[in-house]
Amino acid sequence: MEAFITLAIGVWQIVVIVLLVLLMFGGRKIPELMRGVGQGMKEFKKATSEDSDDLDDDIIDDTQDPKKIKDAKE
């Protein structure tokens, strides 16, 4: 329980982090950085959803088409 309390981030810690980011990158660079992070997250979600859709399609195709299963056994 003590480890969780020491790792908790409070409001003041967030304020300090935001101020440090502003000082390091400046106000003009932050929108560009956030846009890049957003695009990266979008691409990651798209790639993971495509992989799961491909797996679901393979499973559904094999179970719904008895001819494929019969052909595979022969």
MOPAC internal coordinates of N, CA, C and O (Angstrom, degrees):
PM7 1SCF
backbone

  N    0.0000 0     0.00 0     0.00 0    0    0    0
  C    1.4462 1     0.00 0     0.00 0    1    0    0
  C    1.5253 1   110.54 1     0.00 0    2    1    0
  O    1.2310 1   120.20 1   143.46 1    3    2    1
  N    1.3118 1   117.22 1   -36.54 1    3    2    1
  C    1.4683 1   120.21 1  -179.45 1    5    3    2
  C    1.5250 1   110.85 1   -66.91 1    6    5    3
  O    1.2310 1   120.14 1   145.15 1    7    6    5
  N    1.3318 1   117.33 1   -34.85 1    7    6    5
  C    1.4602 1   120.20 1   179.59 1    9    7    6
  C    1.5190 1   110.44 1   -64.91 1   10    9    7
  O    1.2310 1   120.13 1   142.57 1   11   10    9
  N    1.3261 1   117.36 1   -37.43 1   11   10    9
  C    1.4613 1   120.83 1   178.87 1   13   11   10
  C    1.5196 1   110.92 1   -66.50 1   14   13   11
  O    1.2310 1   120.28 1   140.56 1   15   14   13
  N    1.3068 1   117.08 1   -39.44 1   15   14   13
  C    1.4592 1   121.01 1  -178.72 1   17   15   14
  C    1.5258 1   110.21 1   -67.10 1   18   17   15
  O    1.2310 1   119.69 1   141.52 1   19   18   17
  N    1.3141 1   118.20 1   -38.48 1   19   18   17
  C    1.4600 1   120.33 1  -179.82 1   21   19   18
  C    1.5270 1   112.19 1   -71.65 1   22   21   19
  O    1.2310 1   119.90 1   155.69 1   23   22   21
  N    1.3396 1   117.80 1   -24.31 1   23   22   21
  C    1.4555 1   121.23 1  -179.72 1   25   23   22
  C    1.5257 1   112.84 1   -90.20 1   26   25   23
  O    1.2310 1   119.99 1   169.72 1   27   26   25
  N    1.3202 1   117.61 1   -10.28 1   27   26   25
  C    1.4638 1   120.62 1  -179.17 1   29   27   26
  C    1.5254 1   110.14 1   -67.04 1   30   29   27
  O    1.2310 1   120.72 1   -41.61 1   31   30   29
  N    1.3116 1   116.23 1   138.39 1   31   30   29
  C    1.4587 1   121.57 1  -179.80 1   33   31   30
  C    1.5184 1   108.05 1  -103.91 1   34   33   31
  O    1.2310 1   120.96 1   -53.66 1   35   34   33
  N    1.3194 1   115.77 1   126.34 1   35   34   33
  C    1.4468 1   121.01 1  -179.85 1   37   35   34
  C    1.5086 1   112.08 1   -95.98 1   38   37   35
  O    1.2310 1   121.06 1     1.85 1   39   38   37
  N    1.3257 1   115.58 1  -178.15 1   39   38   37
  C    1.4566 1   121.83 1  -178.04 1   41   39   38
  C    1.5209 1   110.76 1   -64.44 1   42   41   39
  O    1.2310 1   120.07 1   137.12 1   43   42   41
  N    1.3196 1   117.48 1   -42.88 1   43   42   41
  C    1.4655 1   120.38 1  -177.85 1   45   43   42
  C    1.5248 1   111.81 1   -66.35 1   46   45   43
  O    1.2310 1   120.08 1   144.70 1   47   46   45
  N    1.3216 1   117.45 1   -35.30 1   47   46   45
  C    1.4630 1   119.79 1   177.26 1   49   47   46
  C    1.5266 1   110.77 1   -65.35 1   50   49   47
  O    1.2310 1   120.46 1   140.57 1   51   50   49
  N    1.3281 1   116.72 1   -39.43 1   51   50   49
  C    1.4592 1   120.23 1   178.24 1   53   51   50
  C    1.5305 1   110.37 1   -65.04 1   54   53   51
  O    1.2310 1   120.56 1   138.77 1   55   54   53
  N    1.3327 1   116.53 1   -41.23 1   55   54   53
  C    1.4661 1   120.43 1   178.73 1   57   55   54
  C    1.5225 1   110.48 1   -61.39 1   58   57   55
  O    1.2310 1   120.29 1   136.75 1   59   58   57
  N    1.3186 1   117.06 1   -43.25 1   59   58   57
  C    1.4657 1   120.98 1   179.56 1   61   59   58
  C    1.5294 1   110.44 1   -63.97 1   62   61   59
  O    1.2310 1   119.97 1   138.45 1   63   62   61
  N    1.3251 1   117.67 1   -41.55 1   63   62   61
  C    1.4637 1   121.26 1   179.85 1   65   63   62
  C    1.5237 1   110.33 1   -63.62 1   66   65   63
  O    1.2310 1   120.24 1   136.04 1   67   66   65
  N    1.3342 1   117.14 1   -43.96 1   67   66   65
  C    1.4650 1   120.95 1   179.22 1   69   67   66
  C    1.5241 1   110.58 1   -62.18 1   70   69   67
  O    1.2310 1   120.32 1   137.04 1   71   70   69
  N    1.3210 1   116.99 1   -42.96 1   71   70   69
  C    1.4649 1   120.17 1   178.96 1   73   71   70
  C    1.5300 1   111.44 1   -63.68 1   74   73   71
  O    1.2310 1   120.37 1   139.38 1   75   74   73
  N    1.3138 1   116.91 1   -40.62 1   75   74   73
  C    1.4648 1   119.92 1   177.83 1   77   75   74
  C    1.5324 1   111.39 1   -63.68 1   78   77   75
  O    1.2310 1   120.28 1   138.60 1   79   78   77
  N    1.3237 1   117.07 1   -41.40 1   79   78   77
  C    1.4650 1   120.59 1   178.10 1   81   79   78
  C    1.5232 1   109.97 1   -63.06 1   82   81   79
  O    1.2310 1   120.44 1   137.43 1   83   82   81
  N    1.3397 1   116.76 1   -42.57 1   83   82   81
  C    1.4666 1   119.71 1   177.95 1   85   83   82
  C    1.5195 1   111.79 1   -61.48 1   86   85   83
  O    1.2310 1   120.47 1   139.34 1   87   86   85
  N    1.3212 1   116.70 1   -40.66 1   87   86   85
  C    1.4620 1   119.94 1   179.50 1   89   87   86
  C    1.5243 1   112.21 1   -68.25 1   90   89   87
  O    1.2310 1   120.52 1   140.79 1   91   90   89
  N    1.3307 1   116.62 1   -39.21 1   91   90   89
  C    1.4628 1   119.90 1  -176.95 1   93   91   90
  C    1.5223 1   112.38 1   -72.97 1   94   93   91
  O    1.2310 1   119.87 1   135.75 1   95   94   93
  N    1.3290 1   117.86 1   -44.25 1   95   94   93
  C    1.4577 1   120.31 1  -172.09 1   97   95   94
  C    1.5255 1   113.49 1  -104.59 1   98   97   95
  O    1.2310 1   119.55 1   156.97 1   99   98   97
  N    1.2980 1   118.46 1   -23.03 1   99   98   97
  C    1.4606 1   120.80 1  -177.49 1  101   99   98
  C    1.5137 1   111.43 1    84.04 1  102  101   99
  O    1.2310 1   120.89 1   -19.64 1  103  102  101
  N    1.3085 1   115.90 1   160.36 1  103  102  101
  C    1.4584 1   121.35 1  -175.92 1  105  103  102
  C    1.5127 1   114.13 1   -68.87 1  106  105  103
  O    1.2310 1   119.64 1   151.92 1  107  106  105
  N    1.3186 1   118.29 1   -28.08 1  107  106  105
  C    1.4664 1   120.58 1  -177.42 1  109  107  106
  C    1.5208 1   113.04 1   -78.36 1  110  109  107
  O    1.2310 1   120.46 1   152.33 1  111  110  109
  N    1.3002 1   116.72 1   -27.67 1  111  110  109
  C    1.4638 1   120.15 1  -175.41 1  113  111  110
  C    1.5308 1   112.58 1   -84.98 1  114  113  111
  O    1.2310 1   120.00 1   156.45 1  115  114  113
  N    1.3243 1   117.61 1   -23.55 1  115  114  113
  C    1.4644 1   121.08 1  -174.82 1  117  115  114
  C    1.5340 1   112.57 1   -62.13 1  118  117  115
  O    1.2310 1   118.24 1   135.27 1  119  118  117
  N    1.3503 1   120.97 1   -44.73 1  119  118  117
  C    1.4706 1   118.60 1   177.81 1  121  119  118
  C    1.5317 1   113.10 1   -58.80 1  122  121  119
  O    1.2310 1   120.22 1   143.24 1  123  122  121
  N    1.3130 1   117.19 1   -36.76 1  123  122  121
  C    1.4615 1   120.11 1   177.12 1  125  123  122
  C    1.5249 1   111.33 1   -64.94 1  126  125  123
  O    1.2310 1   120.78 1   137.83 1  127  126  125
  N    1.3270 1   116.11 1   -42.17 1  127  126  125
  C    1.4619 1   120.03 1   178.63 1  129  127  126
  C    1.5217 1   111.25 1   -63.14 1  130  129  127
  O    1.2310 1   120.40 1   135.13 1  131  130  129
  N    1.3246 1   116.85 1   -44.87 1  131  130  129
  C    1.4612 1   121.14 1  -179.08 1  133  131  130
  C    1.5319 1   111.15 1   -66.86 1  134  133  131
  O    1.2310 1   120.29 1   144.12 1  135  134  133
  N    1.3271 1   117.06 1   -35.88 1  135  134  133
  C    1.4585 1   120.63 1   176.95 1  137  135  134
  C    1.5307 1   109.83 1   -63.01 1  138  137  135
  O    1.2310 1   120.48 1   137.86 1  139  138  137
  N    1.3176 1   116.69 1   -42.14 1  139  138  137
  C    1.4616 1   120.50 1   177.81 1  141  139  138
  C    1.5146 1   112.30 1   -64.32 1  142  141  139
  O    1.2310 1   120.69 1   140.05 1  143  142  141
  N    1.3229 1   116.29 1   -39.95 1  143  142  141
  C    1.4703 1   119.97 1   177.43 1  145  143  142
  C    1.5227 1   109.90 1   -64.36 1  146  145  143
  O    1.2310 1   120.00 1   137.29 1  147  146  145
  N    1.3240 1   117.60 1   -42.71 1  147  146  145
  C    1.4621 1   121.48 1   179.14 1  149  147  146
  C    1.5161 1   112.48 1   -62.78 1  150  149  147
  O    1.2310 1   120.28 1   138.25 1  151  150  149
  N    1.3236 1   117.07 1   -41.75 1  151  150  149
  C    1.4636 1   120.12 1   178.60 1  153  151  150
  C    1.5245 1   111.02 1   -66.06 1  154  153  151
  O    1.2310 1   120.81 1   140.91 1  155  154  153
  N    1.3227 1   116.06 1   -39.09 1  155  154  153
  C    1.4579 1   119.45 1   177.69 1  157  155  154
  C    1.5155 1   112.29 1   -63.40 1  158  157  155
  O    1.2310 1   120.77 1   138.22 1  159  158  157
  N    1.3266 1   116.13 1   -41.78 1  159  158  157
  C    1.4689 1   119.98 1   177.93 1  161  159  158
  C    1.5230 1   111.14 1   -65.09 1  162  161  159
  O    1.2310 1   120.46 1   140.59 1  163  162  161
  N    1.3381 1   116.72 1   -39.41 1  163  162  161
  C    1.4618 1   120.62 1   179.80 1  165  163  162
  C    1.5310 1   110.75 1   -63.79 1  166  165  163
  O    1.2310 1   120.55 1   136.62 1  167  166  165
  N    1.3367 1   116.56 1   -43.38 1  167  166  165
  C    1.4610 1   120.44 1   179.29 1  169  167  166
  C    1.5251 1   111.30 1   -65.65 1  170  169  167
  O    1.2310 1   120.57 1   141.43 1  171  170  169
  N    1.3293 1   116.51 1   -38.57 1  171  170  169
  C    1.4603 1   120.15 1   179.10 1  173  171  170
  C    1.5234 1   110.51 1   -64.68 1  174  173  171
  O    1.2310 1   119.86 1   134.45 1  175  174  173
  N    1.3331 1   117.87 1   -45.55 1  175  174  173
  C    1.4621 1   121.17 1   179.25 1  177  175  174
  C    1.5247 1   110.69 1   -63.14 1  178  177  175
  O    1.2310 1   120.61 1   140.03 1  179  178  177
  N    1.3381 1   116.44 1   -39.97 1  179  178  177
  C    1.4636 1   120.19 1   179.77 1  181  179  178
  C    1.5291 1   110.52 1   -63.69 1  182  181  179
  O    1.2310 1   120.64 1   136.35 1  183  182  181
  N    1.3272 1   116.39 1   -43.65 1  183  182  181
  C    1.4688 1   120.08 1  -178.95 1  185  183  182
  C    1.5239 1   111.10 1   -66.11 1  186  185  183
  O    1.2310 1   120.02 1   138.63 1  187  186  185
  N    1.3156 1   117.56 1   -41.37 1  187  186  185
  C    1.4687 1   119.16 1  -179.73 1  189  187  186
  C    1.5161 1   111.27 1   -69.75 1  190  189  187
  O    1.2310 1   119.64 1   144.22 1  191  190  189
  N    1.3358 1   118.29 1   -35.78 1  191  190  189
  C    1.4662 1   119.36 1   179.39 1  193  191  190
  C    1.5208 1   110.64 1   -71.37 1  194  193  191
  O    1.2310 1   119.82 1   144.75 1  195  194  193
  N    1.3228 1   117.95 1   -35.25 1  195  194  193
  C    1.4617 1   120.32 1   177.22 1  197  195  194
  C    1.5176 1   111.05 1   -64.62 1  198  197  195
  O    1.2310 1   120.09 1   139.02 1  199  198  197
  N    1.3269 1   117.43 1   -40.98 1  199  198  197
  C    1.4579 1   120.56 1   178.93 1  201  199  198
  C    1.5152 1   111.06 1   -64.14 1  202  201  199
  O    1.2310 1   120.11 1   136.36 1  203  202  201
  N    1.3202 1   117.39 1   -43.64 1  203  202  201
  C    1.4628 1   119.55 1  -179.20 1  205  203  202
  C    1.5244 1   110.56 1   -69.31 1  206  205  203
  O    1.2310 1   119.69 1   145.17 1  207  206  205
  N    1.3440 1   118.20 1   -34.83 1  207  206  205
  C    1.4651 1   120.72 1   176.98 1  209  207  206
  C    1.5188 1   110.56 1   -65.37 1  210  209  207
  O    1.2310 1   120.13 1   140.03 1  211  210  209
  N    1.3333 1   117.36 1   -39.97 1  211  210  209
  C    1.4568 1   120.78 1   178.73 1  213  211  210
  C    1.5200 1   110.82 1   -62.82 1  214  213  211
  O    1.2310 1   120.28 1   137.54 1  215  214  213
  N    1.3128 1   117.06 1   -42.46 1  215  214  213
  C    1.4537 1   120.66 1   178.74 1  217  215  214
  C    1.5160 1   111.00 1   -65.39 1  218  217  215
  O    1.2310 1   119.90 1   137.33 1  219  218  217
  N    1.3143 1   117.79 1   -42.67 1  219  218  217
  C    1.4603 1   121.12 1   179.42 1  221  219  218
  C    1.5171 1   110.76 1   -63.98 1  222  221  219
  O    1.2310 1   119.59 1   139.60 1  223  222  221
  N    1.3280 1   118.38 1   -40.40 1  223  222  221
  C    1.4608 1   121.81 1   179.99 1  225  223  222
  C    1.5240 1   110.71 1   -63.91 1  226  225  223
  O    1.2310 1   119.82 1   139.07 1  227  226  225
  N    1.3256 1   117.95 1   -40.93 1  227  226  225
  C    1.4600 1   121.00 1   179.66 1  229  227  226
  C    1.5170 1   110.78 1   -64.17 1  230  229  227
  O    1.2310 1   120.35 1   137.03 1  231  230  229
  N    1.3066 1   116.93 1   -42.97 1  231  230  229
  C    1.4633 1   120.73 1  -179.31 1  233  231  230
  C    1.5181 1   110.21 1   -66.30 1  234  233  231
  O    1.2310 1   119.61 1   134.82 1  235  234  233
  N    1.3101 1   118.35 1   -45.18 1  235  234  233
  C    1.4566 1   122.13 1  -178.48 1  237  235  234
  C    1.5140 1   110.58 1   -65.76 1  238  237  235
  O    1.2310 1   119.39 1   137.52 1  239  238  237
  N    1.3319 1   118.76 1   -42.48 1  239  238  237
  C    1.4598 1   121.48 1  -178.81 1  241  239  238
  C    1.5178 1   110.96 1   -61.76 1  242  241  239
  O    1.2310 1   119.48 1   137.76 1  243  242  241
  N    1.3191 1   118.60 1   -42.24 1  243  242  241
  C    1.4520 1   121.62 1  -177.73 1  245  243  242
  C    1.5199 1   112.08 1   -69.47 1  246  245  243
  O    1.2310 1   119.90 1   144.54 1  247  246  245
  N    1.3104 1   117.79 1   -35.46 1  247  246  245
  C    1.4558 1   119.59 1  -175.72 1  249  247  246
  C    1.5200 1   112.39 1   -84.85 1  250  249  247
  O    1.2310 1   119.07 1   155.70 1  251  250  249
  N    1.3333 1   119.37 1   -24.30 1  251  250  249
  C    1.4523 1   120.79 1  -176.33 1  253  251  250
  C    1.5272 1   113.08 1   -92.79 1  254  253  251
  O    1.2310 1   119.69 1   164.18 1  255  254  253
  N    1.2855 1   118.20 1   -15.82 1  255  254  253
  C    1.4582 1   120.10 1  -177.53 1  257  255  254
  C    1.5315 1   109.34 1  -110.64 1  258  257  255
  O    1.2310 1   119.93 1   -82.48 1  259  258  257
  N    1.3291 1   117.75 1    97.52 1  259  258  257
  C    1.4714 1   120.22 1  -177.81 1  261  259  258
  C    1.5244 1   112.75 1   -64.27 1  262  261  259
  O    1.2310 1   119.96 1   153.73 1  263  262  261
  N    1.3408 1   117.67 1   -26.27 1  263  262  261
  C    1.4625 1   120.36 1  -179.74 1  265  263  262
  C    1.5337 1   110.55 1   -64.75 1  266  265  263
  O    1.2310 1   120.16 1   140.38 1  267  266  265
  N    1.3399 1   117.30 1   -39.62 1  267  266  265
  C    1.4580 1   120.14 1   178.47 1  269  267  266
  C    1.5155 1   110.71 1   -64.31 1  270  269  267
  O    1.2310 1   120.76 1   140.07 1  271  270  269
  N    1.3165 1   116.15 1   -39.93 1  271  270  269
  C    1.4713 1   119.43 1  -179.77 1  273  271  270
  C    1.5325 1   109.56 1   -67.51 1  274  273  271
  O    1.2310 1   120.42 1   138.96 1  275  274  273
  N    1.3348 1   116.81 1   -41.04 1  275  274  273
  C    1.4530 1   120.98 1   179.98 1  277  275  274
  C    1.5272 1   110.47 1   -65.42 1  278  277  275
  O    1.2310 1   120.27 1   138.25 1  279  278  277
  N    1.3411 1   117.09 1   -41.75 1  279  278  277
  C    1.4541 1   121.20 1   178.48 1  281  279  278
  C    1.5215 1   111.60 1   -65.65 1  282  281  279
  O    1.2310 1   120.14 1   144.68 1  283  282  281
  N    1.2983 1   117.34 1   -35.32 1  283  282  281
  C    1.4586 1   121.84 1  -179.17 1  285  283  282
  C    1.5204 1   110.98 1   -68.87 1  286  285  283
  O    1.2310 1   120.27 1   146.81 1  287  286  285
  N    1.3282 1   117.09 1   -33.19 1  287  286  285
  C    1.4684 1   120.34 1  -179.44 1  289  287  286
  C    1.5145 1   110.98 1   -72.56 1  290  289  287
  O    1.2310 1   119.81 1   150.10 1  291  290  289
  N    1.3139 1   117.96 1   -29.90 1  291  290  289
  C    1.4732 1   121.07 1  -177.60 1  293  291  290
  C    1.4441 1   110.76 1   -80.38 1  294  293  291
  O    1.2310 1   120.10 1   180.00 1  295  294  293

